Amino acid sequence: MVTVPARQGLEAVDILRRGADQEAVGPVLHDGACATLGFLVPPGTAEAWDVPGSACTQTNGRGLRIPAEPPVSGSGWLLPPADDAPVTDPAVLRAALDQAARLIEAADNCC
């Protein structure tokens, strides 16, 4: 799971959902305080994940099933699991997070 600050994560979700492939974003968790979002990604993503301002939790992924209920106590689904989009492609997520960071920086530096 790739965890990012909520503001950047929400921008990335919008970018992914507006893209040509609207199915590109898989399940997304939010924490209880809505401070962070967690994008479910394929096993093995953590080995090469190096996006500043984010973290990728490493798992072995064996027998992974995405539950209907959020897997972390105090969290909830921003985008619940769906059969047609089990996880988010890491390359697509990386591009969306980069674009989101640029948008946030531009908005914060405006005026």
C-alpha positions as CSV (number, residue, x, y, z in Angstrom):
1,M,0.0,0.0,0.0
2,V,1.3,3.5,-0.9
3,T,0.4,6.0,1.7
4,V,0.4,9.8,0.9
5,P,-0.9,13.0,2.6
6,A,-4.6,13.3,2.0
7,R,-4.4,16.5,-0.1
8,Q,-2.0,15.0,-2.6
9,G,-3.9,11.7,-2.6
10,L,-7.2,13.3,-3.3
11,E,-5.7,15.3,-6.2
12,A,-4.2,12.0,-7.5
13,V,-7.6,10.2,-7.3
14,D,-9.2,13.1,-9.3
15,I,-6.4,12.9,-11.9
16,L,-6.7,9.1,-12.2
17,R,-10.5,9.2,-12.5
18,R,-10.5,12.0,-15.1
19,G,-7.9,10.1,-17.2
20,A,-8.6,8.2,-20.4
21,D,-8.8,5.0,-18.4
22,Q,-11.2,5.8,-15.6
23,E,-10.7,2.3,-14.2
24,A,-7.0,3.1,-13.5
25,V,-7.5,3.6,-9.7
26,G,-8.1,0.7,-7.4
27,P,-9.2,0.7,-3.8
28,V,-8.2,3.7,-1.7
29,L,-8.3,3.8,2.1
30,H,-8.4,6.9,4.3
31,D,-7.4,7.1,7.9
32,G,-9.9,8.1,10.6
33,A,-8.5,11.6,10.7
34,C,-8.5,11.9,6.9
35,A,-4.8,12.9,7.1
36,T,-3.6,10.2,4.8
37,L,-4.8,8.1,1.9
38,G,-3.6,4.6,1.1
39,F,-3.6,3.2,-2.5
40,L,-3.5,-0.5,-2.8
41,V,-0.8,-1.5,-5.3
42,P,0.6,-4.9,-6.5
43,P,3.0,-6.9,-4.3
44,G,6.6,-6.1,-5.0
45,T,5.9,-2.3,-5.5
46,A,7.8,-1.3,-2.3
47,E,11.1,-2.6,-3.7
48,A,11.3,0.2,-6.3
49,W,9.1,2.8,-4.7
50,D,10.9,6.1,-4.2
51,V,8.4,8.9,-4.5
52,P,9.2,11.7,-2.0
53,G,6.5,12.4,0.6
54,S,5.0,8.9,0.3
55,A,5.6,5.5,1.9
56,C,5.1,2.0,0.4
57,T,4.4,-0.8,2.8
58,Q,6.1,-4.0,1.8
59,T,4.1,-7.3,2.0
60,N,4.6,-10.7,0.5
61,G,1.2,-10.5,-1.1
62,R,0.6,-14.3,-0.9
63,G,-3.1,-15.1,-0.7
64,L,-4.0,-11.4,-0.6
65,R,-7.7,-10.8,-0.7
66,I,-9.1,-7.3,-0.5
67,P,-11.8,-7.4,2.1
68,A,-15.1,-5.5,1.8
69,E,-14.5,-4.0,5.2
70,P,-11.4,-1.7,5.6
71,P,-8.5,-3.8,6.7
72,V,-7.2,-1.2,9.2
73,S,-9.1,-0.3,12.3
74,G,-10.3,3.3,12.3
75,S,-10.0,3.6,8.5
76,G,-12.6,3.6,5.7
77,W,-12.8,3.2,2.0
78,L,-12.6,6.3,-0.1
79,L,-12.9,4.0,-3.1
80,P,-14.0,0.5,-2.2
81,P,-12.7,-2.6,-3.8
82,A,-14.1,-3.6,-7.2
83,D,-13.6,-6.8,-9.2
84,D,-12.6,-4.9,-12.4
85,A,-9.9,-2.8,-10.7
86,P,-8.3,-4.8,-7.9
87,V,-5.2,-2.5,-7.4
88,T,-3.7,0.7,-8.8
89,D,-0.8,0.3,-11.3
90,P,2.3,1.8,-9.6
91,A,3.5,3.6,-12.7
92,V,0.1,5.2,-13.2
93,L,0.0,6.2,-9.5
94,R,3.5,7.6,-9.6
95,A,2.6,9.9,-12.6
96,A,-0.6,11.0,-10.9
97,L,1.1,11.8,-7.6
98,D,3.8,13.8,-9.5
99,Q,1.1,15.8,-11.3
100,A,-0.8,16.3,-8.0
101,A,2.4,17.6,-6.3
102,R,2.9,20.1,-9.1
103,L,-0.7,21.3,-8.9
104,I,-0.5,21.7,-5.2
105,E,2.8,23.6,-5.4
106,A,1.4,25.9,-8.1
107,A,-1.7,26.6,-6.0
108,D,0.3,27.2,-2.9
109,N,2.6,29.6,-4.7
110,C,-0.1,31.5,-6.5
111,C,-0.7,35.1,-5.3
